[in-house]
Amino acid sequence: MSWKQLPPVVAIQGNVEYEEVIANLPVKRENTVGHCMIGIVRILGDAHNRVKVARQEFPNARVVVYAHRRQQPRCKALPVITRHLQTAVGLPA
């Protein structure tokens, strides 16, 4: 797969940002890759209620990607759909 075939890069605000970033980036966003809606947010609640918060924030998302500044980005599949997402972006399952 060529880099030209990949979906565009998207970004959201972090917790410590310059005014220009705050003015130009949302705190959360949804992006569609193939037929898969992906939610992107910095914080997704406490560990015990992340799935509930993900459903409230992104009711149509199949996957939610979230991270805190000291963590690697995490992905919460709603439900787990790794093969569906791989197929949607044309990657081998």
Protein Blocks (a to p, Z undefined) as FASTA:
>chain_A
ZZklpccddddddfbdcfklmmmpcfbdcddehjaccdddfbecjfklmmmmmmmmmmmb
cbdcdddfkbccdddddddfkkmmmmmnopaZZ
